[in-house]
Amino acid sequence: MASESSLHEYLLYNFPIVQVVHITIVAFALPPVLILLSQLSKVALHDNCRFLLHAWCSAFVVCLLMHCAFIACDLVTGKYIPEHNHDPPIRLLLFAMHGFAHSMSSAQELMLSIERAVSCACPERYHDQGLARRILLVGESLAILLAMVFLWQISIDNIAIACCITNTVDLASLICLSITTYYVAERRKYILCSSLNKKYQIKEAMDITRVMLPCGIISLMMKVCSSLAPWIYALQLSDSKYMFTLTGGAYFIIESLNCAICSTLVLRNHAGLRRLTKRL
């Protein structure tokens, strides 16, 4: 048994076995995210909705890029089993930047649910309006501010508070998406004698909320699961010498899988995006 343990340690410390697992996950996650990002400009959506979906998907791209940087950090330094999140110091910055993108994606989900509710409340007027630059600027500024707080908490190694912040935003986003989906479904019952613009706007709102609600549920579950890893590390619930490798790796893997699953769901469940994807 001792010789087996020594062999495992030798292989893990001297060969990028863990990193190969990470590379496989990123290779699986990146295509659906990039496909979604490339197809959003080709499908019929209101400018505000398109903007928020682009921002949401772009946050996923940054998450995956930070996962790649995390892998590269191991390969460049040759530390295939790092001891802690400061090994080397730049590693903590990578976690912070990933946390920034994570928080931004959650904020986009929240803003998208609000935007769809507004589009359904005043469908005819909303249909004729273009990109709401000022409102989106304010919304994105608040999202960036929240993400900066999240980044700051991670950079000072205050992982517990950072997890509380993002989990709160994720939960608020899911609640808002659920309420919006119900509201849009109720509004759709009374559009038989409405104008074409009103019918179109409510139908678009219904299509997007029906697609995003499953994403919100899965995203919340995945992000809560991914945040368990930092909690375990922050509270030192294990004394294993592989604890950081396991918790840090689990965090990035679950987050990247979340990006892949949510992007795939949108591509599959939205009729317009599904048609475009089949042509590829």
BASEMAR-418715 format. One line per field, with one value per residue: residue number from 1; x, y, z of N, C-alpha, C in turn. Coordinates in nm, 3 decimals, m for minus. Each point is the difference from the previous one (the first is absolute). Layout:
N
n [NUM; ...] $
n.x [X; ...] $
n.y [Y; ...] $
n.z [Z; ...] $
ca.x [X; ...] $
ca.y [Y; ...] $
ca.z [Z; ...] $
c.x [X; ...] $
c.y [Y; ...] $
c.z [Z; ...] $
END
This chain:
280
n [1; 2; 3; 4; 5; 6; 7; 8; 9; 10; 11; 12; 13; 14; 15; 16; 17; 18; 19; 20; 21; 22; 23; 24; 25; 26; 27; 28; 29; 30; 31; 32; 33; 34; 35; 36; 37; 38; 39; 40; 41; 42; 43; 44; 45; 46; 47; 48; 49; 50; 51; 52; 53; 54; 55; 56; 57; 58; 59; 60; 61; 62; 63; 64; 65; 66; 67; 68; 69; 70; 71; 72; 73; 74; 75; 76; 77; 78; 79; 80; 81; 82; 83; 84; 85; 86; 87; 88; 89; 90; 91; 92; 93; 94; 95; 96; 97; 98; 99; 100; 101; 102; 103; 104; 105; 106; 107; 108; 109; 110; 111; 112; 113; 114; 115; 116; 117; 118; 119; 120; 121; 122; 123; 124; 125; 126; 127; 128; 129; 130; 131; 132; 133; 134; 135; 136; 137; 138; 139; 140; 141; 142; 143; 144; 145; 146; 147; 148; 149; 150; 151; 152; 153; 154; 155; 156; 157; 158; 159; 160; 161; 162; 163; 164; 165; 166; 167; 168; 169; 170; 171; 172; 173; 174; 175; 176; 177; 178; 179; 180; 181; 182; 183; 184; 185; 186; 187; 188; 189; 190; 191; 192; 193; 194; 195; 196; 197; 198; 199; 200; 201; 202; 203; 204; 205; 206; 207; 208; 209; 210; 211; 212; 213; 214; 215; 216; 217; 218; 219; 220; 221; 222; 223; 224; 225; 226; 227; 228; 229; 230; 231; 232; 233; 234; 235; 236; 237; 238; 239; 240; 241; 242; 243; 244; 245; 246; 247; 248; 249; 250; 251; 252; 253; 254; 255; 256; 257; 258; 259; 260; 261; 262; 263; 264; 265; 266; 267; 268; 269; 270; 271; 272; 273; 274; 275; 276; 277; 278; 279; 280] $
n.x [0.083; 0.110; 0.039; m0.127; m0.005; 0.121; m0.047; m0.116; 0.068; 0.083; m0.102; m0.071; 0.113; 0.020; m0.129; m0.037; m0.019; 0.004; 0.105; 0.028; m0.042; 0.069; 0.103; m0.030; m0.018; 0.108; 0.063; m0.065; 0.040; 0.115; m0.014; m0.085; 0.094; 0.101; m0.065; m0.038; 0.123; 0.036; m0.097; 0.031; 0.099; m0.023; m0.039; m0.131; 0.058; m0.066; 0.039; m0.089; m0.087; 0.027; m0.002; m0.105; m0.054; 0.040; m0.042; m0.112; m0.006; 0.026; m0.082; m0.075; 0.023; m0.018; m0.109; m0.025; 0.020; m0.066; m0.087; 0.011; m0.013; m0.100; m0.036; 0.009; m0.057; m0.073; m0.028; m0.014; m0.062; m0.065; m0.088; 0.001; 0.053; m0.056; 0.068; m0.012; m0.095; 0.111; m0.015; 0.056; 0.048; 0.037; 0.008; 0.022; 0.082; 0.040; 0.000; 0.065; 0.076; 0.016; 0.019; 0.078; 0.048; 0.020; 0.041; 0.074; 0.027; 0.015; 0.072; 0.056; 0.001; 0.040; 0.087; 0.033; m0.017; 0.065; 0.094; m0.011; 0.000; 0.095; 0.062; m0.039; 0.045; 0.092; m0.060; m0.107; 0.006; 0.018; m0.094; m0.047; 0.037; 0.109; 0.131; m0.037; 0.081; m0.076; m0.114; 0.044; 0.039; m0.114; m0.076; 0.074; m0.015; m0.127; m0.014; 0.069; m0.074; m0.109; 0.035; 0.024; m0.114; m0.060; 0.058; m0.035; m0.117; 0.004; 0.035; m0.085; m0.034; m0.099; 0.025; m0.022; 0.041; 0.104; 0.001; m0.014; 0.087; 0.079; m0.007; 0.010; 0.094; 0.058; m0.024; 0.042; 0.098; 0.011; m0.013; 0.081; 0.079; m0.020; 0.011; 0.106; 0.042; m0.038; 0.059; 0.103; m0.005; m0.020; 0.098; 0.057; m0.069; 0.042; 0.063; m0.111; m0.049; 0.122; 0.079; 0.049; 0.033; m0.117; m0.064; 0.073; m0.015; m0.128; m0.013; 0.072; m0.073; m0.107; 0.045; 0.041; m0.111; m0.068; 0.084; m0.012; m0.126; 0.001; 0.050; m0.097; m0.085; 0.045; 0.001; m0.115; m0.048; 0.046; m0.045; m0.111; m0.005; 0.026; m0.093; m0.048; 0.067; m0.023; m0.127; 0.013; 0.054; m0.094; m0.087; 0.090; m0.101; 0.111; 0.077; m0.066; 0.113; m0.104; m0.025; 0.105; 0.075; m0.057; 0.009; 0.123; 0.039; m0.065; 0.047; 0.118; 0.006; m0.059; 0.078; 0.101; m0.035; m0.015; 0.113; 0.051; m0.051; 0.022; 0.117; 0.020; m0.049; 0.067; 0.109; m0.030; m0.029; 0.086; m0.121; 0.017; 0.053; m0.101; m0.080; 0.052; m0.008; m0.119; 0.008; 0.057] $
n.y [m0.122; m0.006; m0.108; m0.044; 0.035; m0.052; m0.104; 0.002; 0.020; m0.094; m0.072; 0.026; m0.013; m0.101; m0.032; 0.071; m0.097; 0.077; 0.056; m0.125; m0.030; 0.104; m0.034; m0.123; 0.047; 0.077; m0.103; m0.059; 0.093; 0.019; m0.109; m0.053; 0.043; m0.038; m0.115; m0.002; 0.037; m0.090; m0.072; 0.062; 0.044; m0.130; m0.007; m0.004; 0.105; 0.048; 0.124; 0.034; m0.088; 0.038; 0.126; m0.026; m0.064; 0.102; 0.088; m0.072; m0.016; 0.130; 0.010; m0.086; 0.076; 0.108; m0.061; m0.036; 0.127; 0.034; m0.092; 0.048; 0.122; m0.054; m0.063; 0.112; 0.052; m0.110; 0.009; 0.132; m0.005; m0.098; 0.078; m0.128; 0.002; 0.119; 0.066; 0.120; 0.090; 0.004; m0.121; 0.092; 0.120; m0.013; m0.116; 0.074; 0.069; m0.119; m0.040; 0.113; m0.011; m0.127; 0.037; 0.093; m0.089; m0.081; 0.104; 0.034; m0.129; m0.004; 0.112; m0.055; m0.115; 0.071; 0.072; m0.117; m0.053; 0.105; m0.007; m0.132; 0.024; 0.092; m0.085; m0.080; 0.085; 0.046; m0.105; 0.076; 0.073; m0.112; m0.052; 0.124; m0.027; 0.074; m0.005; m0.041; 0.085; 0.101; m0.066; m0.047; 0.126; 0.045; m0.087; 0.019; 0.129; m0.022; m0.069; 0.095; 0.092; m0.075; m0.015; 0.133; 0.012; m0.081; 0.067; 0.113; m0.057; m0.046; 0.120; 0.029; m0.103; 0.088; m0.129; m0.007; 0.126; m0.028; m0.117; 0.066; 0.087; m0.088; m0.075; 0.116; 0.043; m0.119; 0.002; 0.127; m0.039; m0.113; 0.067; 0.095; m0.095; m0.060; 0.114; 0.033; m0.126; 0.004; 0.118; m0.041; m0.115; 0.077; 0.082; m0.114; m0.023; 0.127; m0.067; m0.073; 0.107; m0.028; 0.107; m0.005; 0.130; 0.017; m0.071; 0.065; 0.116; m0.031; m0.039; 0.106; 0.075; m0.064; 0.013; 0.123; 0.034; m0.064; 0.064; 0.121; m0.034; m0.099; 0.097; 0.081; m0.102; m0.040; 0.127; 0.018; m0.116; 0.027; 0.125; m0.049; m0.100; 0.089; 0.073; m0.125; m0.009; 0.129; m0.033; m0.117; 0.070; 0.096; m0.097; m0.037; m0.047; 0.009; m0.097; m0.042; m0.054; m0.069; 0.060; 0.081; m0.104; m0.064; 0.092; 0.043; m0.126; m0.041; 0.111; m0.008; m0.128; 0.019; 0.107; m0.068; m0.104; 0.091; 0.057; m0.123; m0.039; 0.118; 0.008; m0.127; 0.027; 0.116; m0.059; m0.089; 0.082; 0.090; 0.013; 0.132; m0.009; m0.081; 0.077; 0.109; m0.063; m0.045; 0.126; 0.001] $
n.z [0.000; 0.079; m0.070; 0.011; 0.129; 0.012; m0.069; 0.070; 0.111; m0.037; m0.042; 0.111; 0.069; m0.084; m0.009; m0.107; 0.087; 0.108; m0.058; m0.032; 0.123; 0.049; m0.076; 0.037; 0.123; m0.011; m0.056; 0.100; 0.087; m0.062; m0.077; 0.092; 0.083; m0.076; m0.018; 0.127; 0.036; m0.091; 0.056; 0.113; m0.077; m0.024; 0.126; m0.025; 0.057; 0.105; m0.033; 0.093; m0.046; m0.125; 0.042; 0.077; m0.104; m0.077; 0.092; 0.010; m0.132; m0.010; 0.104; m0.070; m0.107; 0.077; 0.049; m0.125; m0.036; 0.111; m0.041; m0.123; 0.054; 0.071; m0.112; m0.074; 0.108; 0.002; m0.130; 0.010; 0.118; m0.064; 0.066; m0.028; 0.122; m0.029; 0.095; m0.056; 0.026; 0.073; m0.050; m0.083; 0.040; m0.129; 0.063; 0.108; m0.080; m0.042; 0.128; 0.030; m0.109; 0.033; 0.127; m0.057; m0.088; 0.102; 0.072; m0.106; m0.015; 0.132; m0.008; m0.107; 0.068; 0.105; m0.071; m0.054; 0.119; 0.048; m0.094; 0.014; 0.131; m0.017; m0.082; 0.097; 0.090; m0.086; m0.053; m0.026; 0.111; 0.068; m0.080; 0.008; 0.124; m0.015; m0.009; 0.122; m0.065; 0.039; m0.018; m0.116; m0.024; 0.054; m0.068; m0.109; 0.028; 0.036; m0.114; m0.064; 0.064; m0.018; m0.128; 0.008; 0.069; m0.087; m0.102; 0.063; 0.029; m0.125; m0.050; 0.101; m0.077; m0.020; m0.013; 0.131; 0.017; m0.077; 0.060; 0.114; m0.049; m0.059; 0.109; 0.065; m0.086; 0.007; 0.130; 0.009; m0.080; 0.069; 0.114; m0.048; m0.045; 0.116; 0.067; m0.074; 0.011; 0.127; 0.016; m0.074; 0.066; 0.108; m0.037; m0.029; 0.109; 0.002; m0.097; 0.008; 0.058; 0.036; m0.012; m0.124; 0.017; 0.059; m0.094; m0.092; 0.065; 0.023; m0.128; m0.039; 0.084; m0.048; m0.124; 0.028; 0.067; m0.094; m0.080; 0.055; 0.024; m0.091; m0.078; 0.046; m0.013; m0.120; m0.043; 0.066; m0.044; m0.123; 0.009; 0.056; m0.090; m0.097; 0.064; 0.001; m0.116; m0.034; 0.033; m0.061; m0.102; 0.000; 0.025; m0.093; m0.073; m0.069; 0.050; m0.107; m0.038; m0.044; 0.117; m0.019; m0.036; 0.101; 0.097; m0.029; m0.020; 0.110; 0.059; m0.061; 0.031; 0.119; 0.018; m0.052; 0.074; 0.096; m0.042; m0.008; 0.117; 0.059; m0.060; 0.030; 0.121; m0.003; m0.050; 0.091; 0.099; m0.049; m0.053; 0.007; 0.120; 0.028; m0.073; 0.057; 0.116; m0.042; m0.041; 0.119] $
ca.x [m0.083; 0.088; 0.062; m0.106; m0.018; 0.118; m0.011; m0.103; 0.057; 0.103; m0.068; m0.076; 0.090; 0.098; m0.066; m0.122; m0.120; m0.115; m0.016; m0.063; m0.144; m0.050; 0.001; m0.112; m0.123; m0.005; m0.022; m0.142; m0.086; 0.019; m0.077; m0.136; 0.002; 0.039; m0.108; m0.108; 0.044; 0.005; m0.133; m0.095; m0.021; m0.073; m0.137; m0.086; m0.018; 0.006; 0.139; 0.035; 0.012; 0.122; 0.115; 0.017; 0.043; 0.140; 0.079; m0.006; 0.085; 0.138; 0.047; 0.036; 0.128; 0.105; 0.013; 0.077; 0.137; 0.066; 0.027; 0.119; 0.114; 0.026; 0.073; 0.131; 0.079; 0.058; 0.094; 0.117; 0.078; 0.036; m0.060; m0.121; m0.082; 0.030; m0.032; m0.104; m0.043; 0.105; 0.114; 0.068; m0.092; m0.093; m0.114; m0.113; m0.053; m0.081; m0.127; m0.074; m0.051; m0.108; m0.112; m0.058; m0.083; m0.109; m0.098; m0.060; m0.098; m0.118; m0.066; m0.068; m0.123; m0.095; m0.044; m0.078; m0.134; m0.068; m0.022; m0.111; m0.124; m0.032; m0.044; m0.134; m0.091; m0.034; 0.054; m0.003; 0.097; 0.133; 0.035; 0.050; 0.118; 0.129; 0.084; m0.012; 0.140; 0.019; m0.043; 0.095; 0.125; m0.017; m0.007; 0.132; 0.089; m0.030; 0.050; 0.146; 0.029; m0.019; 0.106; 0.125; m0.004; 0.026; 0.141; 0.078; m0.012; 0.084; 0.141; 0.049; m0.017; m0.123; m0.078; m0.134; m0.086; m0.013; m0.098; m0.132; m0.042; m0.042; m0.115; m0.117; m0.037; m0.053; m0.134; m0.087; m0.021; m0.094; m0.133; m0.050; m0.031; m0.123; m0.112; m0.016; m0.059; m0.142; m0.065; m0.010; m0.099; m0.132; m0.025; m0.021; m0.138; m0.093; 0.053; m0.066; m0.047; 0.104; 0.071; 0.107; 0.120; m0.021; 0.007; 0.138; 0.084; m0.034; 0.049; 0.145; 0.026; m0.031; 0.104; 0.126; m0.012; m0.010; 0.135; 0.092; m0.037; 0.080; 0.140; 0.012; m0.005; 0.125; 0.110; 0.002; 0.045; 0.142; 0.081; 0.001; 0.092; 0.137; 0.041; 0.028; 0.144; 0.069; m0.039; 0.078; 0.139; 0.009; m0.024; 0.099; m0.074; 0.079; 0.144; 0.069; 0.099; m0.056; m0.126; m0.015; m0.013; m0.136; m0.102; 0.021; m0.035; m0.145; m0.062; 0.012; m0.067; m0.145; m0.032; 0.011; m0.113; m0.119; 0.003; m0.033; m0.138; m0.093; 0.009; m0.063; m0.145; m0.052; 0.008; m0.094; m0.139; m0.051; m0.029; 0.084; 0.140; 0.009; 0.005; 0.131; 0.104; m0.009; 0.059; 0.147] $
ca.y [0.122; 0.116; 0.019; 0.053; 0.140; 0.073; 0.009; 0.100; 0.131; 0.029; 0.031; 0.124; 0.113; 0.013; m0.002; 0.084; m0.086; 0.083; 0.105; m0.063; m0.004; 0.137; 0.032; m0.073; 0.071; 0.126; m0.036; m0.036; 0.113; 0.119; 0.007; 0.053; 0.142; 0.079; m0.010; 0.088; 0.138; 0.034; m0.009; 0.094; 0.115; m0.043; m0.037; 0.115; 0.034; 0.143; 0.043; m0.010; m0.143; m0.048; 0.056; m0.071; m0.137; 0.010; 0.023; m0.125; m0.098; 0.050; m0.033; m0.143; m0.010; 0.042; m0.110; m0.108; 0.049; m0.006; m0.142; m0.028; 0.064; m0.082; m0.117; 0.047; 0.032; m0.128; m0.051; 0.088; m0.009; m0.139; m0.044; m0.069; m0.010; 0.118; m0.020; 0.093; 0.092; 0.100; m0.076; 0.125; 0.109; 0.038; m0.092; 0.065; 0.098; m0.076; m0.029; 0.126; 0.035; m0.095; 0.040; 0.120; m0.046; m0.078; 0.097; 0.071; m0.088; m0.004; 0.130; 0.005; m0.080; 0.081; 0.112; m0.054; m0.031; 0.129; 0.054; m0.074; 0.042; 0.134; m0.012; m0.057; 0.096; 0.103; m0.065; 0.079; 0.109; m0.060; m0.057; 0.107; 0.064; m0.063; m0.035; 0.093; 0.015; 0.056; m0.097; m0.112; 0.050; 0.000; m0.140; m0.063; 0.064; m0.064; m0.139; 0.006; 0.036; m0.122; m0.094; 0.050; m0.036; m0.144; m0.016; 0.050; m0.095; m0.115; 0.041; 0.008; m0.136; m0.007; m0.085; m0.024; 0.113; m0.002; m0.104; 0.049; 0.103; m0.057; m0.090; 0.087; 0.051; m0.115; m0.030; 0.110; m0.016; m0.111; 0.043; 0.098; m0.074; m0.077; 0.096; 0.052; m0.106; m0.009; 0.124; m0.003; m0.103; 0.057; 0.105; m0.061; m0.048; 0.109; 0.074; m0.043; 0.114; 0.103; 0.028; m0.095; 0.036; m0.042; m0.146; m0.041; 0.031; m0.092; m0.133; 0.001; m0.004; m0.135; m0.090; 0.020; m0.039; m0.147; m0.052; 0.042; m0.053; m0.121; 0.042; 0.060; m0.107; m0.076; 0.089; 0.015; m0.126; m0.020; 0.101; m0.035; m0.114; 0.047; 0.082; m0.088; m0.026; 0.106; m0.006; m0.109; 0.046; 0.113; m0.047; m0.105; m0.118; m0.120; 0.022; m0.071; 0.081; 0.026; 0.073; 0.111; m0.057; m0.054; 0.106; 0.095; m0.068; m0.020; 0.130; 0.036; m0.100; 0.018; 0.127; m0.017; m0.084; 0.086; 0.080; m0.088; m0.048; 0.113; 0.038; m0.107; 0.010; 0.113; m0.037; m0.108; 0.030; 0.117; m0.049; 0.068; m0.041; m0.142; m0.008; 0.050; m0.095; m0.119; 0.031; 0.003] $
ca.z [0.000; 0.009; m0.132; m0.088; 0.037; m0.048; m0.146; m0.028; 0.030; m0.101; m0.126; 0.013; 0.020; m0.108; m0.131; 0.003; m0.009; 0.039; m0.101; m0.117; 0.031; m0.017; m0.143; m0.059; 0.038; m0.074; m0.141; m0.011; 0.034; m0.083; m0.125; 0.007; 0.041; m0.117; m0.099; 0.046; m0.014; m0.142; m0.062; 0.061; m0.088; m0.119; 0.034; 0.023; 0.141; 0.029; 0.022; 0.142; 0.031; m0.067; 0.073; 0.127; m0.030; m0.041; 0.122; 0.077; m0.068; 0.008; 0.135; m0.006; m0.071; 0.094; 0.097; m0.063; m0.019; 0.130; 0.023; m0.081; 0.067; 0.119; m0.048; m0.047; 0.119; 0.046; m0.100; m0.008; 0.124; 0.025; 0.127; m0.041; 0.120; 0.083; 0.141; 0.045; m0.105; m0.025; m0.052; 0.035; 0.038; m0.107; 0.000; 0.068; m0.096; m0.097; 0.068; 0.013; m0.132; m0.031; 0.084; m0.063; m0.113; 0.061; 0.052; m0.114; m0.064; 0.088; m0.011; m0.131; 0.013; 0.077; m0.084; m0.112; 0.049; 0.018; m0.134; m0.062; 0.067; m0.051; m0.140; 0.001; 0.064; m0.100; m0.121; m0.124; 0.011; 0.011; m0.130; m0.088; 0.058; m0.029; 0.114; 0.113; 0.038; 0.134; 0.101; m0.003; 0.057; 0.146; 0.044; m0.012; 0.099; 0.129; m0.009; 0.012; 0.139; 0.079; m0.037; 0.057; 0.142; 0.002; m0.033; 0.114; 0.110; m0.032; m0.003; 0.138; 0.054; 0.081; m0.091; 0.053; m0.035; m0.146; m0.033; 0.043; m0.095; m0.129; 0.020; 0.018; m0.132; m0.075; 0.051; m0.042; m0.143; m0.022; 0.047; m0.096; m0.123; 0.025; 0.003; m0.135; m0.083; 0.036; m0.044; m0.147; m0.034; 0.027; m0.099; m0.130; m0.007; m0.037; m0.115; m0.123; m0.080; 0.007; m0.125; m0.032; 0.076; 0.139; 0.001; m0.026; 0.115; 0.109; m0.040; 0.017; 0.145; 0.045; m0.052; 0.074; 0.141; 0.005; m0.023; 0.106; 0.132; 0.028; 0.016; 0.133; 0.101; m0.009; 0.036; 0.146; 0.060; m0.031; 0.067; 0.143; 0.012; m0.019; 0.115; 0.114; 0.000; 0.075; 0.141; 0.062; 0.010; 0.092; 0.137; 0.030; 0.044; m0.028; 0.017; m0.108; m0.071; m0.133; 0.018; m0.095; m0.135; m0.012; 0.010; m0.109; m0.125; m0.003; m0.026; m0.141; m0.084; 0.009; m0.065; m0.145; m0.042; 0.004; m0.123; m0.113; 0.010; m0.023; m0.142; m0.077; 0.022; m0.078; m0.141; m0.028; 0.035; m0.073; m0.136; m0.099; 0.017; m0.036; m0.148; m0.045; 0.041; m0.086; m0.131; 0.011] $
c.x [0.086; 0.064; m0.101; m0.021; 0.115; m0.006; m0.102; 0.055; 0.103; m0.065; m0.071; 0.091; 0.092; m0.060; m0.132; m0.129; m0.126; m0.028; m0.065; m0.151; m0.061; m0.008; m0.117; m0.132; m0.015; m0.028; m0.145; m0.089; 0.007; m0.086; m0.143; m0.006; 0.034; m0.106; m0.115; 0.037; m0.003; m0.138; m0.099; m0.032; m0.086; m0.147; m0.081; m0.026; m0.004; 0.144; 0.043; 0.024; 0.128; 0.126; 0.028; 0.044; 0.146; 0.090; 0.008; 0.095; 0.147; 0.060; 0.040; 0.136; 0.115; 0.023; 0.087; 0.145; 0.079; 0.031; 0.125; 0.125; 0.040; 0.081; 0.142; 0.093; 0.069; 0.109; 0.128; 0.089; 0.047; m0.053; m0.135; m0.094; 0.033; m0.051; m0.113; m0.030; 0.097; 0.122; m0.012; m0.101; m0.103; m0.125; m0.123; m0.065; m0.088; m0.135; m0.086; m0.061; m0.112; m0.124; m0.071; m0.094; m0.121; m0.110; m0.070; m0.105; m0.129; m0.080; m0.075; m0.130; m0.107; m0.055; m0.086; m0.142; m0.081; m0.036; m0.117; m0.134; m0.044; m0.052; m0.142; m0.103; m0.045; 0.047; 0.003; 0.103; 0.143; 0.049; 0.065; 0.125; 0.126; 0.073; m0.009; 0.138; 0.018; m0.036; 0.097; 0.135; m0.005; 0.001; 0.135; 0.100; m0.021; 0.052; 0.151; 0.041; m0.012; 0.111; 0.135; 0.007; 0.032; 0.148; 0.088; m0.001; 0.086; 0.148; 0.058; m0.024; m0.122; m0.104; m0.144; m0.097; m0.022; m0.105; m0.142; m0.055; m0.055; m0.119; m0.129; m0.049; m0.061; m0.143; m0.100; m0.033; m0.102; m0.141; m0.062; m0.038; m0.131; m0.123; m0.028; m0.065; m0.149; m0.076; m0.021; m0.105; m0.142; m0.036; m0.035; m0.144; m0.096; 0.049; m0.070; m0.039; 0.102; 0.065; 0.112; 0.127; m0.010; 0.012; 0.144; 0.087; m0.026; 0.047; 0.151; 0.038; m0.024; 0.108; 0.128; m0.011; m0.011; 0.137; 0.089; m0.035; 0.073; 0.148; 0.023; 0.002; 0.131; 0.119; 0.009; 0.054; 0.150; 0.088; 0.005; 0.096; 0.145; 0.049; 0.023; 0.150; 0.078; m0.036; 0.083; 0.144; 0.014; m0.014; 0.094; m0.067; 0.072; 0.147; 0.081; 0.100; m0.045; m0.123; m0.016; m0.018; m0.143; m0.105; 0.012; m0.039; m0.150; m0.073; 0.003; m0.074; m0.151; m0.043; 0.004; m0.112; m0.130; m0.008; m0.045; m0.147; m0.099; 0.001; m0.070; m0.152; m0.061; m0.001; m0.106; m0.145; m0.057; m0.014; 0.092; 0.145; 0.019; 0.009; 0.136; 0.111; 0.001; 0.063; 0.153; 0.062] $
c.y [0.126; 0.030; 0.056; 0.148; 0.085; 0.018; 0.105; 0.141; 0.040; 0.043; 0.135; 0.122; 0.025; 0.000; 0.077; m0.080; 0.080; 0.103; m0.055; m0.009; 0.138; 0.038; m0.067; 0.071; 0.129; m0.026; m0.038; 0.124; 0.115; 0.004; 0.053; 0.147; 0.088; m0.003; 0.094; 0.146; 0.045; 0.006; 0.103; 0.118; m0.034; m0.032; 0.126; 0.019; 0.151; 0.036; m0.016; m0.145; m0.056; 0.047; m0.079; m0.145; m0.004; 0.017; m0.126; m0.104; 0.042; m0.028; m0.147; m0.019; 0.037; m0.108; m0.112; 0.041; m0.004; m0.145; m0.041; 0.059; m0.078; m0.124; 0.040; 0.032; m0.126; m0.048; 0.082; m0.013; m0.142; m0.053; m0.062; m0.025; 0.118; m0.018; 0.089; 0.100; 0.116; m0.064; m0.017; 0.112; 0.037; m0.088; 0.063; 0.104; m0.069; m0.037; 0.126; 0.041; m0.095; 0.035; 0.123; m0.041; m0.080; 0.094; 0.075; m0.087; m0.007; 0.130; 0.012; m0.079; 0.078; 0.113; m0.048; m0.032; 0.128; 0.060; m0.068; 0.037; 0.136; m0.007; m0.054; 0.097; 0.108; m0.047; 0.087; 0.112; m0.055; m0.051; 0.104; 0.068; m0.078; m0.035; 0.107; 0.023; 0.048; m0.101; m0.117; 0.042; 0.000; m0.144; m0.068; 0.061; m0.060; m0.144; m0.004; 0.034; m0.122; m0.101; 0.043; m0.030; m0.148; m0.028; 0.040; m0.098; m0.124; 0.037; 0.015; m0.131; m0.012; m0.079; m0.016; 0.111; 0.004; m0.101; 0.045; 0.102; m0.063; m0.094; 0.080; 0.052; m0.112; m0.033; 0.108; m0.010; m0.109; 0.039; 0.096; m0.067; m0.078; 0.091; 0.054; m0.102; m0.014; 0.122; 0.001; m0.101; 0.052; 0.106; m0.061; m0.049; 0.105; 0.079; m0.034; 0.117; 0.114; 0.021; m0.102; 0.028; m0.048; m0.152; m0.048; 0.020; m0.094; m0.142; m0.010; m0.009; m0.141; m0.098; 0.010; m0.047; m0.152; m0.066; 0.028; m0.057; m0.131; 0.032; 0.058; m0.105; m0.078; 0.084; 0.018; m0.125; m0.021; 0.099; m0.022; m0.116; 0.045; 0.082; m0.084; m0.027; 0.111; 0.002; m0.106; 0.044; 0.110; m0.043; m0.113; m0.127; m0.131; 0.034; m0.074; 0.093; 0.032; 0.092; 0.113; m0.051; m0.049; 0.111; 0.102; m0.060; m0.020; 0.130; 0.033; m0.098; 0.019; 0.129; m0.013; m0.088; 0.079; 0.085; m0.084; m0.040; 0.112; 0.043; m0.103; 0.005; 0.112; m0.034; m0.104; 0.043; 0.123; m0.038; 0.063; m0.042; m0.147; m0.017; 0.044; m0.099; m0.123; 0.024; m0.003; m0.131] $
c.z [0.000; m0.136; m0.101; 0.026; m0.051; m0.152; m0.041; 0.020; m0.106; m0.132; 0.007; 0.008; m0.119; m0.141; 0.008; m0.015; 0.031; m0.108; m0.128; 0.020; m0.022; m0.148; m0.072; 0.028; m0.080; m0.148; m0.025; 0.016; m0.100; m0.127; 0.014; 0.040; m0.120; m0.109; 0.038; m0.021; m0.146; m0.065; 0.054; m0.092; m0.122; 0.027; 0.031; 0.149; 0.014; 0.036; 0.146; 0.041; m0.061; 0.074; 0.128; m0.021; m0.046; 0.123; 0.085; m0.058; 0.005; 0.137; 0.008; m0.068; 0.093; 0.106; m0.056; m0.025; 0.131; 0.039; m0.079; 0.065; 0.124; m0.038; m0.041; 0.116; 0.054; m0.096; m0.006; 0.123; 0.029; 0.131; m0.032; 0.118; 0.090; 0.142; 0.049; m0.111; m0.024; m0.066; m0.151; 0.027; m0.107; m0.001; 0.065; m0.091; m0.104; 0.058; 0.008; m0.134; m0.043; 0.080; m0.055; m0.113; 0.049; 0.049; m0.112; m0.069; 0.082; m0.011; m0.133; 0.003; 0.073; m0.086; m0.116; 0.043; 0.020; m0.137; m0.070; 0.064; m0.050; m0.143; m0.009; 0.059; m0.098; m0.138; m0.125; 0.003; 0.002; m0.136; m0.091; 0.053; m0.037; 0.128; 0.108; 0.061; 0.144; 0.109; 0.007; 0.058; 0.152; 0.053; m0.004; 0.098; 0.138; 0.002; 0.016; 0.142; 0.091; m0.028; 0.057; 0.149; 0.017; m0.024; 0.118; 0.116; m0.025; 0.009; 0.139; 0.075; 0.091; m0.080; 0.047; m0.040; m0.152; m0.044; 0.036; m0.101; m0.128; 0.014; 0.018; m0.135; m0.085; 0.042; m0.041; m0.148; m0.030; 0.042; m0.101; m0.132; 0.014; m0.003; m0.140; m0.093; 0.027; m0.052; m0.151; m0.045; 0.022; m0.104; m0.137; m0.017; m0.057; m0.121; m0.132; m0.090; m0.001; m0.136; m0.022; 0.079; 0.144; 0.011; m0.016; 0.123; 0.117; m0.032; 0.018; 0.147; 0.054; m0.045; 0.083; 0.144; 0.015; m0.021; 0.121; 0.137; 0.031; 0.019; 0.139; 0.109; 0.001; 0.044; 0.151; 0.066; m0.022; 0.074; 0.151; 0.023; m0.013; 0.119; 0.125; 0.010; 0.070; 0.149; 0.072; 0.020; 0.104; 0.146; 0.041; 0.053; m0.030; 0.017; m0.105; m0.069; m0.142; 0.008; m0.101; m0.143; m0.023; m0.001; m0.113; m0.134; m0.014; m0.033; m0.149; m0.091; 0.002; m0.069; m0.153; m0.055; 0.000; m0.126; m0.119; 0.001; m0.031; m0.146; m0.089; 0.013; m0.082; m0.148; m0.038; 0.017; m0.069; m0.147; m0.105; 0.007; m0.037; m0.152; m0.053; 0.031; m0.088; m0.137; 0.003; m0.048] $
END
